[in-house]
Amino acid sequence: MFLRTSPPQSRPRPKGGGVPVDQVLITNNSRFRFCCTSQHHISGTSQDVFFHVRDRVHEGWKLLTHPLYGNFLPSQQPYRSFLVESPGEEPGLDVESLGLLEKALEFFREYQGRIHPPEAYVPEILKDFQVIDVWLLKDSLESYGLWKDVSWLSAPKKT
Protein backbone atom coordinates (compact mmCIF):
# COMPACT_ATOMS: atom_id res chain seq x y z
CA MET A 1 0.00 0.00 0.00
CA PHE A 2 2.81 2.44 0.85
CA LEU A 3 5.95 3.10 -1.13
CA ARG A 4 9.07 2.08 0.76
CA THR A 5 12.12 3.75 -0.71
CA SER A 6 14.48 1.42 1.19
CA PRO A 7 14.13 -1.35 3.76
CA PRO A 8 13.75 -0.22 7.36
CA GLN A 9 16.85 -0.39 9.52
CA SER A 10 14.98 -1.86 12.46
CA ARG A 11 11.35 -2.78 12.71
CA PRO A 12 9.97 -2.78 16.24
CA ARG A 13 7.86 -5.77 17.18
CA PRO A 14 4.84 -5.70 19.44
CA LYS A 15 5.16 -7.39 22.82
CA GLY A 16 5.16 -11.15 22.42
CA GLY A 17 6.33 -11.04 18.78
CA GLY A 18 3.77 -10.63 16.05
CA VAL A 19 3.57 -8.35 13.05
CA PRO A 20 6.26 -5.66 12.77
CA VAL A 21 5.04 -2.09 13.18
CA ASP A 22 5.95 0.38 10.43
CA GLN A 23 6.21 4.13 10.61
CA VAL A 24 5.42 5.95 7.39
CA LEU A 25 5.51 9.60 6.41
CA ILE A 26 2.41 10.64 4.46
CA THR A 27 3.04 13.91 2.65
CA ASN A 28 2.37 16.09 -0.38
CA ASN A 29 5.95 17.41 -0.18
CA SER A 30 8.16 15.76 -2.80
CA ARG A 31 11.34 17.04 -1.10
CA PHE A 32 11.03 14.22 1.44
CA ARG A 33 12.06 11.73 -1.26
CA PHE A 34 15.66 12.80 -0.54
CA CYS A 35 15.61 12.45 3.22
CA CYS A 36 12.97 9.98 4.42
CA THR A 37 13.30 6.21 4.15
CA SER A 38 9.58 5.36 4.37
CA GLN A 39 7.00 7.59 2.74
CA HIS A 40 3.78 7.78 0.78
CA HIS A 41 3.29 10.78 -1.49
CA ILE A 42 -0.15 12.35 -1.99
CA SER A 43 -0.80 14.67 -4.92
CA GLY A 44 -2.96 17.60 -3.92
CA THR A 45 -3.49 20.17 -1.19
CA SER A 46 -2.57 19.97 2.46
CA GLN A 47 -6.25 19.27 3.15
CA ASP A 48 -6.13 16.26 0.79
CA VAL A 49 -3.30 14.87 2.93
CA PHE A 50 -5.45 15.36 6.06
CA PHE A 51 -8.30 13.35 4.50
CA HIS A 52 -5.92 10.57 3.43
CA VAL A 53 -4.44 10.34 6.94
CA ARG A 54 -7.90 10.39 8.50
CA ASP A 55 -8.83 7.40 6.34
CA ARG A 56 -5.70 5.56 7.57
CA VAL A 57 -6.61 6.35 11.20
CA HIS A 58 -10.04 4.79 10.60
CA GLU A 59 -8.13 1.67 9.47
CA GLY A 60 -6.22 1.54 12.76
CA TRP A 61 -3.17 3.69 12.01
CA LYS A 62 -1.91 6.06 14.73
CA LEU A 63 -0.58 9.62 14.49
CA LEU A 64 2.99 10.10 15.66
CA THR A 65 3.14 13.84 14.95
CA HIS A 66 0.64 16.59 15.69
CA PRO A 67 -1.56 17.60 12.73
CA LEU A 68 -0.98 21.33 13.26
CA TYR A 69 2.80 21.26 13.75
CA GLY A 70 4.66 24.42 12.84
CA ASN A 71 1.89 26.86 13.85
CA PHE A 72 1.05 27.73 10.22
CA LEU A 73 -2.44 28.74 9.17
CA PRO A 74 -3.82 26.39 6.50
CA SER A 75 -3.59 29.18 3.91
CA GLN A 76 0.08 29.84 4.75
CA GLN A 77 1.67 26.46 3.95
CA PRO A 78 0.79 24.34 0.89
CA TYR A 79 2.54 21.26 2.30
CA ARG A 80 1.40 18.98 5.10
CA SER A 81 3.16 15.87 6.33
CA PHE A 82 2.20 13.29 8.94
CA LEU A 83 4.26 10.60 10.55
CA VAL A 84 1.96 7.64 11.23
CA GLU A 85 2.33 4.12 12.56
CA SER A 86 0.72 1.00 11.08
CA PRO A 87 -1.82 -0.82 13.21
CA GLY A 88 0.28 -3.93 13.71
CA GLU A 89 -1.33 -7.21 14.67
CA GLU A 90 -4.45 -5.90 16.42
CA PRO A 91 -5.83 -2.89 14.56
CA GLY A 92 -8.20 -0.65 16.43
CA LEU A 93 -9.32 2.93 16.15
CA ASP A 94 -6.95 5.27 17.96
CA VAL A 95 -9.44 7.74 19.44
CA GLU A 96 -6.75 10.29 20.35
CA SER A 97 -5.41 10.38 16.77
CA LEU A 98 -8.90 10.72 15.34
CA GLY A 99 -9.78 13.51 17.78
CA LEU A 100 -6.64 15.49 16.90
CA LEU A 101 -7.34 15.11 13.18
CA GLU A 102 -11.00 16.10 13.45
CA LYS A 103 -10.14 19.24 15.46
CA ALA A 104 -7.48 20.17 12.91
CA LEU A 105 -9.92 19.57 10.04
CA GLU A 106 -12.46 21.88 11.71
CA PHE A 107 -9.74 24.53 11.78
CA PHE A 108 -8.99 23.86 8.09
CA ARG A 109 -12.67 24.22 7.18
CA GLU A 110 -12.52 27.84 8.37
CA TYR A 111 -10.05 28.43 5.52
CA GLN A 112 -12.10 26.68 2.83
CA GLY A 113 -11.43 28.32 -0.52
CA ARG A 114 -8.15 29.86 0.65
CA ILE A 115 -6.10 26.66 0.68
CA HIS A 116 -4.10 26.43 -2.53
CA PRO A 117 -2.38 23.44 -4.09
CA PRO A 118 1.40 23.62 -4.37
CA GLU A 119 1.12 24.27 -8.12
CA ALA A 120 -0.44 27.68 -7.37
CA TYR A 121 2.90 29.05 -6.11
CA VAL A 122 6.02 30.13 -8.00
CA PRO A 123 8.88 27.56 -7.83
CA GLU A 124 11.16 29.74 -5.68
CA ILE A 125 8.51 30.08 -2.97
CA LEU A 126 7.57 26.40 -3.20
CA LYS A 127 11.15 25.37 -2.47
CA ASP A 128 11.10 27.50 0.71
CA PHE A 129 7.80 25.92 1.81
CA GLN A 130 9.21 22.44 1.16
CA VAL A 131 12.38 23.07 3.16
CA ILE A 132 10.41 24.49 6.11
CA ASP A 133 8.15 21.42 6.12
CA VAL A 134 11.15 19.05 6.04
CA TRP A 135 12.99 20.80 8.85
CA LEU A 136 9.89 20.92 11.05
CA LEU A 137 9.69 17.11 10.91
CA LYS A 138 13.41 16.30 10.88
CA ASP A 139 13.67 15.54 14.63
CA SER A 140 10.62 13.27 14.53
CA LEU A 141 11.97 11.39 11.52
CA GLU A 142 15.34 10.98 13.24
CA SER A 143 13.75 9.68 16.43
CA TYR A 144 11.97 6.92 14.46
CA GLY A 145 15.04 6.09 12.38
CA LEU A 146 13.53 7.36 9.12
CA TRP A 147 15.92 10.26 8.41
CA LYS A 148 18.49 9.70 5.65
CA ASP A 149 21.86 11.40 5.66
CA VAL A 150 21.40 14.24 3.20
CA SER A 151 24.70 16.01 3.72
CA TRP A 152 25.50 15.25 0.09
CA LEU A 153 22.71 17.67 -0.89
CA SER A 154 24.52 20.61 0.64
CA ALA A 155 26.90 22.69 -1.42
CA PRO A 156 30.56 22.26 -0.41
CA LYS A 157 31.75 24.95 1.99
CA LYS A 158 34.45 27.29 0.78
CA THR A 159 37.50 27.59 2.99
MODELLER restraints for C-alpha pairs under 7 A, 6 or more apart:
rsr = mdl.restraints
at = mdl.atoms
rsr.add(forms.Gaussian(group=physical.xy_distance, feature=features.Distance(at['CA:2:A'], at['CA:39:A']), mean=6.90, stdev=0.5))
rsr.add(forms.Gaussian(group=physical.xy_distance, feature=features.Distance(at['CA:2:A'], at['CA:40:A']), mean=5.42, stdev=0.5))
rsr.add(forms.Gaussian(group=physical.xy_distance, feature=features.Distance(at['CA:3:A'], at['CA:38:A']), mean=6.96, stdev=0.5))
rsr.add(forms.Gaussian(group=physical.xy_distance, feature=features.Distance(at['CA:3:A'], at['CA:39:A']), mean=6.02, stdev=0.5))
rsr.add(forms.Gaussian(group=physical.xy_distance, feature=features.Distance(at['CA:3:A'], at['CA:40:A']), mean=5.50, stdev=0.5))
rsr.add(forms.Gaussian(group=physical.xy_distance, feature=features.Distance(at['CA:4:A'], at['CA:37:A']), mean=6.81, stdev=0.5))
rsr.add(forms.Gaussian(group=physical.xy_distance, feature=features.Distance(at['CA:4:A'], at['CA:38:A']), mean=4.90, stdev=0.5))
rsr.add(forms.Gaussian(group=physical.xy_distance, feature=features.Distance(at['CA:4:A'], at['CA:39:A']), mean=6.21, stdev=0.5))
rsr.add(forms.Gaussian(group=physical.xy_distance, feature=features.Distance(at['CA:5:A'], at['CA:37:A']), mean=5.57, stdev=0.5))
rsr.add(forms.Gaussian(group=physical.xy_distance, feature=features.Distance(at['CA:5:A'], at['CA:38:A']), mean=5.90, stdev=0.5))
rsr.add(forms.Gaussian(group=physical.xy_distance, feature=features.Distance(at['CA:6:A'], at['CA:37:A']), mean=5.75, stdev=0.5))
rsr.add(forms.Gaussian(group=physical.xy_distance, feature=features.Distance(at['CA:11:A'], at['CA:20:A']), mean=5.84, stdev=0.5))
rsr.add(forms.Gaussian(group=physical.xy_distance, feature=features.Distance(at['CA:11:A'], at['CA:21:A']), mean=6.36, stdev=0.5))
rsr.add(forms.Gaussian(group=physical.xy_distance, feature=features.Distance(at['CA:11:A'], at['CA:22:A']), mean=6.66, stdev=0.5))
rsr.add(forms.Gaussian(group=physical.xy_distance, feature=features.Distance(at['CA:12:A'], at['CA:20:A']), mean=5.84, stdev=0.5))
rsr.add(forms.Gaussian(group=physical.xy_distance, feature=features.Distance(at['CA:12:A'], at['CA:21:A']), mean=5.84, stdev=0.5))
rsr.add(forms.Gaussian(group=physical.xy_distance, feature=features.Distance(at['CA:13:A'], at['CA:19:A']), mean=6.49, stdev=0.5))
rsr.add(forms.Gaussian(group=physical.xy_distance, feature=features.Distance(at['CA:13:A'], at['CA:20:A']), mean=4.69, stdev=0.5))
rsr.add(forms.Gaussian(group=physical.xy_distance, feature=features.Distance(at['CA:13:A'], at['CA:21:A']), mean=6.12, stdev=0.5))
rsr.add(forms.Gaussian(group=physical.xy_distance, feature=features.Distance(at['CA:14:A'], at['CA:20:A']), mean=6.81, stdev=0.5))
rsr.add(forms.Gaussian(group=physical.xy_distance, feature=features.Distance(at['CA:18:A'], at['CA:89:A']), mean=6.29, stdev=0.5))
rsr.add(forms.Gaussian(group=physical.xy_distance, feature=features.Distance(at['CA:19:A'], at['CA:88:A']), mean=5.54, stdev=0.5))
rsr.add(forms.Gaussian(group=physical.xy_distance, feature=features.Distance(at['CA:19:A'], at['CA:89:A']), mean=5.28, stdev=0.5))
rsr.add(forms.Gaussian(group=physical.xy_distance, feature=features.Distance(at['CA:20:A'], at['CA:88:A']), mean=6.29, stdev=0.5))
rsr.add(forms.Gaussian(group=physical.xy_distance, feature=features.Distance(at['CA:21:A'], at['CA:85:A']), mean=6.80, stdev=0.5))
rsr.add(forms.Gaussian(group=physical.xy_distance, feature=features.Distance(at['CA:21:A'], at['CA:86:A']), mean=5.71, stdev=0.5))
rsr.add(forms.Gaussian(group=physical.xy_distance, feature=features.Distance(at['CA:21:A'], at['CA:87:A']), mean=6.98, stdev=0.5))
rsr.add(forms.Gaussian(group=physical.xy_distance, feature=features.Distance(at['CA:21:A'], at['CA:88:A']), mean=5.13, stdev=0.5))
rsr.add(forms.Gaussian(group=physical.xy_distance, feature=features.Distance(at['CA:22:A'], at['CA:85:A']), mean=5.62, stdev=0.5))
rsr.add(forms.Gaussian(group=physical.xy_distance, feature=features.Distance(at['CA:22:A'], at['CA:86:A']), mean=5.30, stdev=0.5))
rsr.add(forms.Gaussian(group=physical.xy_distance, feature=features.Distance(at['CA:23:A'], at['CA:83:A']), mean=6.76, stdev=0.5))
rsr.add(forms.Gaussian(group=physical.xy_distance, feature=features.Distance(at['CA:23:A'], at['CA:84:A']), mean=5.55, stdev=0.5))
rsr.add(forms.Gaussian(group=physical.xy_distance, feature=features.Distance(at['CA:23:A'], at['CA:85:A']), mean=4.35, stdev=0.5))
rsr.add(forms.Gaussian(group=physical.xy_distance, feature=features.Distance(at['CA:23:A'], at['CA:86:A']), mean=6.34, stdev=0.5))
rsr.add(forms.Gaussian(group=physical.xy_distance, feature=features.Distance(at['CA:24:A'], at['CA:38:A']), mean=5.18, stdev=0.5))
rsr.add(forms.Gaussian(group=physical.xy_distance, feature=features.Distance(at['CA:24:A'], at['CA:39:A']), mean=5.18, stdev=0.5))
rsr.add(forms.Gaussian(group=physical.xy_distance, feature=features.Distance(at['CA:24:A'], at['CA:83:A']), mean=5.75, stdev=0.5))
rsr.add(forms.Gaussian(group=physical.xy_distance, feature=features.Distance(at['CA:24:A'], at['CA:84:A']), mean=5.44, stdev=0.5))
rsr.add(forms.Gaussian(group=physical.xy_distance, feature=features.Distance(at['CA:24:A'], at['CA:85:A']), mean=6.30, stdev=0.5))
rsr.add(forms.Gaussian(group=physical.xy_distance, feature=features.Distance(at['CA:25:A'], at['CA:38:A']), mean=6.23, stdev=0.5))
rsr.add(forms.Gaussian(group=physical.xy_distance, feature=features.Distance(at['CA:25:A'], at['CA:39:A']), mean=4.44, stdev=0.5))
rsr.add(forms.Gaussian(group=physical.xy_distance, feature=features.Distance(at['CA:25:A'], at['CA:40:A']), mean=6.16, stdev=0.5))
rsr.add(forms.Gaussian(group=physical.xy_distance, feature=features.Distance(at['CA:25:A'], at['CA:81:A']), mean=6.69, stdev=0.5))
rsr.add(forms.Gaussian(group=physical.xy_distance, feature=features.Distance(at['CA:25:A'], at['CA:82:A']), mean=5.56, stdev=0.5))
rsr.add(forms.Gaussian(group=physical.xy_distance, feature=features.Distance(at['CA:25:A'], at['CA:83:A']), mean=4.44, stdev=0.5))
rsr.add(forms.Gaussian(group=physical.xy_distance, feature=features.Distance(at['CA:25:A'], at['CA:84:A']), mean=6.30, stdev=0.5))
rsr.add(forms.Gaussian(group=physical.xy_distance, feature=features.Distance(at['CA:26:A'], at['CA:39:A']), mean=5.77, stdev=0.5))
rsr.add(forms.Gaussian(group=physical.xy_distance, feature=features.Distance(at['CA:26:A'], at['CA:40:A']), mean=4.86, stdev=0.5))
rsr.add(forms.Gaussian(group=physical.xy_distance, feature=features.Distance(at['CA:26:A'], at['CA:41:A']), mean=6.02, stdev=0.5))
rsr.add(forms.Gaussian(group=physical.xy_distance, feature=features.Distance(at['CA:26:A'], at['CA:81:A']), mean=5.60, stdev=0.5))
rsr.add(forms.Gaussian(group=physical.xy_distance, feature=features.Distance(at['CA:26:A'], at['CA:82:A']), mean=5.21, stdev=0.5))
rsr.add(forms.Gaussian(group=physical.xy_distance, feature=features.Distance(at['CA:26:A'], at['CA:83:A']), mean=6.37, stdev=0.5))
rsr.add(forms.Gaussian(group=physical.xy_distance, feature=features.Distance(at['CA:27:A'], at['CA:40:A']), mean=6.46, stdev=0.5))
rsr.add(forms.Gaussian(group=physical.xy_distance, feature=features.Distance(at['CA:27:A'], at['CA:41:A']), mean=5.20, stdev=0.5))
rsr.add(forms.Gaussian(group=physical.xy_distance, feature=features.Distance(at['CA:27:A'], at['CA:42:A']), mean=5.84, stdev=0.5))
rsr.add(forms.Gaussian(group=physical.xy_distance, feature=features.Distance(at['CA:27:A'], at['CA:49:A']), mean=6.42, stdev=0.5))
rsr.add(forms.Gaussian(group=physical.xy_distance, feature=features.Distance(at['CA:27:A'], at['CA:80:A']), mean=5.86, stdev=0.5))
rsr.add(forms.Gaussian(group=physical.xy_distance, feature=features.Distance(at['CA:27:A'], at['CA:81:A']), mean=4.17, stdev=0.5))
rsr.add(forms.Gaussian(group=physical.xy_distance, feature=features.Distance(at['CA:27:A'], at['CA:82:A']), mean=6.38, stdev=0.5))
rsr.add(forms.Gaussian(group=physical.xy_distance, feature=features.Distance(at['CA:28:A'], at['CA:41:A']), mean=5.50, stdev=0.5))
rsr.add(forms.Gaussian(group=physical.xy_distance, feature=features.Distance(at['CA:28:A'], at['CA:42:A']), mean=4.80, stdev=0.5))
rsr.add(forms.Gaussian(group=physical.xy_distance, feature=features.Distance(at['CA:28:A'], at['CA:43:A']), mean=5.72, stdev=0.5))
rsr.add(forms.Gaussian(group=physical.xy_distance, feature=features.Distance(at['CA:28:A'], at['CA:44:A']), mean=6.58, stdev=0.5))
rsr.add(forms.Gaussian(group=physical.xy_distance, feature=features.Distance(at['CA:28:A'], at['CA:46:A']), mean=6.89, stdev=0.5))
rsr.add(forms.Gaussian(group=physical.xy_distance, feature=features.Distance(at['CA:28:A'], at['CA:49:A']), mean=6.68, stdev=0.5))
rsr.add(forms.Gaussian(group=physical.xy_distance, feature=features.Distance(at['CA:28:A'], at['CA:79:A']), mean=5.83, stdev=0.5))
rsr.add(forms.Gaussian(group=physical.xy_distance, feature=features.Distance(at['CA:28:A'], at['CA:80:A']), mean=6.27, stdev=0.5))
rsr.add(forms.Gaussian(group=physical.xy_distance, feature=features.Distance(at['CA:28:A'], at['CA:81:A']), mean=6.76, stdev=0.5))
rsr.add(forms.Gaussian(group=physical.xy_distance, feature=features.Distance(at['CA:29:A'], at['CA:79:A']), mean=5.71, stdev=0.5))
rsr.add(forms.Gaussian(group=physical.xy_distance, feature=features.Distance(at['CA:29:A'], at['CA:130:A']), mean=6.14, stdev=0.5))
rsr.add(forms.Gaussian(group=physical.xy_distance, feature=features.Distance(at['CA:31:A'], at['CA:130:A']), mean=6.23, stdev=0.5))
rsr.add(forms.Gaussian(group=physical.xy_distance, feature=features.Distance(at['CA:32:A'], at['CA:134:A']), mean=6.68, stdev=0.5))
rsr.add(forms.Gaussian(group=physical.xy_distance, feature=features.Distance(at['CA:35:A'], at['CA:147:A']), mean=5.64, stdev=0.5))
rsr.add(forms.Gaussian(group=physical.xy_distance, feature=features.Distance(at['CA:35:A'], at['CA:148:A']), mean=4.67, stdev=0.5))
rsr.add(forms.Gaussian(group=physical.xy_distance, feature=features.Distance(at['CA:35:A'], at['CA:149:A']), mean=6.80, stdev=0.5))
rsr.add(forms.Gaussian(group=physical.xy_distance, feature=features.Distance(at['CA:35:A'], at['CA:150:A']), mean=6.06, stdev=0.5))
rsr.add(forms.Gaussian(group=physical.xy_distance, feature=features.Distance(at['CA:36:A'], at['CA:146:A']), mean=5.41, stdev=0.5))
rsr.add(forms.Gaussian(group=physical.xy_distance, feature=features.Distance(at['CA:36:A'], at['CA:147:A']), mean=4.97, stdev=0.5))
rsr.add(forms.Gaussian(group=physical.xy_distance, feature=features.Distance(at['CA:36:A'], at['CA:148:A']), mean=5.67, stdev=0.5))
rsr.add(forms.Gaussian(group=physical.xy_distance, feature=features.Distance(at['CA:37:A'], at['CA:146:A']), mean=5.11, stdev=0.5))
rsr.add(forms.Gaussian(group=physical.xy_distance, feature=features.Distance(at['CA:37:A'], at['CA:147:A']), mean=6.43, stdev=0.5))
rsr.add(forms.Gaussian(group=physical.xy_distance, feature=features.Distance(at['CA:37:A'], at['CA:148:A']), mean=6.43, stdev=0.5))
rsr.add(forms.Gaussian(group=physical.xy_distance, feature=features.Distance(at['CA:38:A'], at['CA:146:A']), mean=6.50, stdev=0.5))
rsr.add(forms.Gaussian(group=physical.xy_distance, feature=features.Distance(at['CA:42:A'], at['CA:49:A']), mean=6.36, stdev=0.5))
rsr.add(forms.Gaussian(group=physical.xy_distance, feature=features.Distance(at['CA:44:A'], at['CA:117:A']), mean=5.86, stdev=0.5))
rsr.add(forms.Gaussian(group=physical.xy_distance, feature=features.Distance(at['CA:45:A'], at['CA:78:A']), mean=6.32, stdev=0.5))
rsr.add(forms.Gaussian(group=physical.xy_distance, feature=features.Distance(at['CA:45:A'], at['CA:116:A']), mean=6.43, stdev=0.5))
rsr.add(forms.Gaussian(group=physical.xy_distance, feature=features.Distance(at['CA:45:A'], at['CA:117:A']), mean=4.51, stdev=0.5))
rsr.add(forms.Gaussian(group=physical.xy_distance, feature=features.Distance(at['CA:45:A'], at['CA:118:A']), mean=6.78, stdev=0.5))
rsr.add(forms.Gaussian(group=physical.xy_distance, feature=features.Distance(at['CA:46:A'], at['CA:78:A']), mean=5.72, stdev=0.5))
rsr.add(forms.Gaussian(group=physical.xy_distance, feature=features.Distance(at['CA:46:A'], at['CA:79:A']), mean=5.27, stdev=0.5))
rsr.add(forms.Gaussian(group=physical.xy_distance, feature=features.Distance(at['CA:46:A'], at['CA:80:A']), mean=4.87, stdev=0.5))
rsr.add(forms.Gaussian(group=physical.xy_distance, feature=features.Distance(at['CA:49:A'], at['CA:80:A']), mean=6.61, stdev=0.5))
rsr.add(forms.Gaussian(group=physical.xy_distance, feature=features.Distance(at['CA:54:A'], at['CA:98:A']), mean=6.91, stdev=0.5))
rsr.add(forms.Gaussian(group=physical.xy_distance, feature=features.Distance(at['CA:54:A'], at['CA:101:A']), mean=6.66, stdev=0.5))
rsr.add(forms.Gaussian(group=physical.xy_distance, feature=features.Distance(at['CA:57:A'], at['CA:93:A']), mean=6.60, stdev=0.5))
rsr.add(forms.Gaussian(group=physical.xy_distance, feature=features.Distance(at['CA:57:A'], at['CA:94:A']), mean=6.85, stdev=0.5))
rsr.add(forms.Gaussian(group=physical.xy_distance, feature=features.Distance(at['CA:57:A'], at['CA:97:A']), mean=6.98, stdev=0.5))
rsr.add(forms.Gaussian(group=physical.xy_distance, feature=features.Distance(at['CA:57:A'], at['CA:98:A']), mean=6.43, stdev=0.5))
rsr.add(forms.Gaussian(group=physical.xy_distance, feature=features.Distance(at['CA:58:A'], at['CA:93:A']), mean=5.90, stdev=0.5))
rsr.add(forms.Gaussian(group=physical.xy_distance, feature=features.Distance(at['CA:59:A'], at['CA:93:A']), mean=6.90, stdev=0.5))
rsr.add(forms.Gaussian(group=physical.xy_distance, feature=features.Distance(at['CA:60:A'], at['CA:87:A']), mean=5.01, stdev=0.5))
rsr.add(forms.Gaussian(group=physical.xy_distance, feature=features.Distance(at['CA:60:A'], at['CA:91:A']), mean=4.80, stdev=0.5))
rsr.add(forms.Gaussian(group=physical.xy_distance, feature=features.Distance(at['CA:60:A'], at['CA:92:A']), mean=4.71, stdev=0.5))
rsr.add(forms.Gaussian(group=physical.xy_distance, feature=features.Distance(at['CA:60:A'], at['CA:93:A']), mean=4.80, stdev=0.5))
rsr.add(forms.Gaussian(group=physical.xy_distance, feature=features.Distance(at['CA:60:A'], at['CA:94:A']), mean=6.44, stdev=0.5))
rsr.add(forms.Gaussian(group=physical.xy_distance, feature=features.Distance(at['CA:61:A'], at['CA:84:A']), mean=6.52, stdev=0.5))
rsr.add(forms.Gaussian(group=physical.xy_distance, feature=features.Distance(at['CA:61:A'], at['CA:85:A']), mean=5.54, stdev=0.5))
rsr.add(forms.Gaussian(group=physical.xy_distance, feature=features.Distance(at['CA:61:A'], at['CA:86:A']), mean=4.82, stdev=0.5))
rsr.add(forms.Gaussian(group=physical.xy_distance, feature=features.Distance(at['CA:61:A'], at['CA:87:A']), mean=4.86, stdev=0.5))
rsr.add(forms.Gaussian(group=physical.xy_distance, feature=features.Distance(at['CA:62:A'], at['CA:84:A']), mean=5.45, stdev=0.5))
rsr.add(forms.Gaussian(group=physical.xy_distance, feature=features.Distance(at['CA:62:A'], at['CA:85:A']), mean=5.14, stdev=0.5))
rsr.add(forms.Gaussian(group=physical.xy_distance, feature=features.Distance(at['CA:62:A'], at['CA:86:A']), mean=6.76, stdev=0.5))
rsr.add(forms.Gaussian(group=physical.xy_distance, feature=features.Distance(at['CA:62:A'], at['CA:94:A']), mean=6.05, stdev=0.5))
rsr.add(forms.Gaussian(group=physical.xy_distance, feature=features.Distance(at['CA:62:A'], at['CA:97:A']), mean=5.93, stdev=0.5))
rsr.add(forms.Gaussian(group=physical.xy_distance, feature=features.Distance(at['CA:63:A'], at['CA:83:A']), mean=6.32, stdev=0.5))
rsr.add(forms.Gaussian(group=physical.xy_distance, feature=features.Distance(at['CA:63:A'], at['CA:84:A']), mean=4.59, stdev=0.5))
rsr.add(forms.Gaussian(group=physical.xy_distance, feature=features.Distance(at['CA:63:A'], at['CA:85:A']), mean=6.52, stdev=0.5))
rsr.add(forms.Gaussian(group=physical.xy_distance, feature=features.Distance(at['CA:63:A'], at['CA:97:A']), mean=5.39, stdev=0.5))
rsr.add(forms.Gaussian(group=physical.xy_distance, feature=features.Distance(at['CA:64:A'], at['CA:83:A']), mean=5.29, stdev=0.5))
rsr.add(forms.Gaussian(group=physical.xy_distance, feature=features.Distance(at['CA:64:A'], at['CA:84:A']), mean=5.17, stdev=0.5))
rsr.add(forms.Gaussian(group=physical.xy_distance, feature=features.Distance(at['CA:64:A'], at['CA:85:A']), mean=6.77, stdev=0.5))
rsr.add(forms.Gaussian(group=physical.xy_distance, feature=features.Distance(at['CA:65:A'], at['CA:82:A']), mean=6.11, stdev=0.5))
rsr.add(forms.Gaussian(group=physical.xy_distance, feature=features.Distance(at['CA:65:A'], at['CA:83:A']), mean=5.58, stdev=0.5))
rsr.add(forms.Gaussian(group=physical.xy_distance, feature=features.Distance(at['CA:67:A'], at['CA:82:A']), mean=6.86, stdev=0.5))
rsr.add(forms.Gaussian(group=physical.xy_distance, feature=features.Distance(at['CA:67:A'], at['CA:100:A']), mean=6.90, stdev=0.5))
rsr.add(forms.Gaussian(group=physical.xy_distance, feature=features.Distance(at['CA:67:A'], at['CA:101:A']), mean=6.31, stdev=0.5))
rsr.add(forms.Gaussian(group=physical.xy_distance, feature=features.Distance(at['CA:67:A'], at['CA:104:A']), mean=6.45, stdev=0.5))
rsr.add(forms.Gaussian(group=physical.xy_distance, feature=features.Distance(at['CA:68:A'], at['CA:104:A']), mean=6.61, stdev=0.5))
rsr.add(forms.Gaussian(group=physical.xy_distance, feature=features.Distance(at['CA:70:A'], at['CA:136:A']), mean=6.55, stdev=0.5))
rsr.add(forms.Gaussian(group=physical.xy_distance, feature=features.Distance(at['CA:74:A'], at['CA:108:A']), mean=5.97, stdev=0.5))
rsr.add(forms.Gaussian(group=physical.xy_distance, feature=features.Distance(at['CA:74:A'], at['CA:111:A']), mean=6.63, stdev=0.5))
rsr.add(forms.Gaussian(group=physical.xy_distance, feature=features.Distance(at['CA:74:A'], at['CA:115:A']), mean=6.26, stdev=0.5))
rsr.add(forms.Gaussian(group=physical.xy_distance, feature=features.Distance(at['CA:75:A'], at['CA:111:A']), mean=6.70, stdev=0.5))
rsr.add(forms.Gaussian(group=physical.xy_distance, feature=features.Distance(at['CA:75:A'], at['CA:114:A']), mean=5.65, stdev=0.5))
rsr.add(forms.Gaussian(group=physical.xy_distance, feature=features.Distance(at['CA:75:A'], at['CA:115:A']), mean=4.81, stdev=0.5))
rsr.add(forms.Gaussian(group=physical.xy_distance, feature=features.Distance(at['CA:77:A'], at['CA:129:A']), mean=6.52, stdev=0.5))
rsr.add(forms.Gaussian(group=physical.xy_distance, feature=features.Distance(at['CA:78:A'], at['CA:116:A']), mean=6.32, stdev=0.5))
rsr.add(forms.Gaussian(group=physical.xy_distance, feature=features.Distance(at['CA:78:A'], at['CA:117:A']), mean=5.98, stdev=0.5))
rsr.add(forms.Gaussian(group=physical.xy_distance, feature=features.Distance(at['CA:78:A'], at['CA:118:A']), mean=5.34, stdev=0.5))
rsr.add(forms.Gaussian(group=physical.xy_distance, feature=features.Distance(at['CA:79:A'], at['CA:130:A']), mean=6.88, stdev=0.5))
rsr.add(forms.Gaussian(group=physical.xy_distance, feature=features.Distance(at['CA:79:A'], at['CA:133:A']), mean=6.79, stdev=0.5))
rsr.add(forms.Gaussian(group=physical.xy_distance, feature=features.Distance(at['CA:118:A'], at['CA:126:A']), mean=6.87, stdev=0.5))
rsr.add(forms.Gaussian(group=physical.xy_distance, feature=features.Distance(at['CA:138:A'], at['CA:147:A']), mean=6.99, stdev=0.5))
rsr.add(forms.Gaussian(group=physical.xy_distance, feature=features.Distance(at['CA:141:A'], at['CA:147:A']), mean=5.15, stdev=0.5))
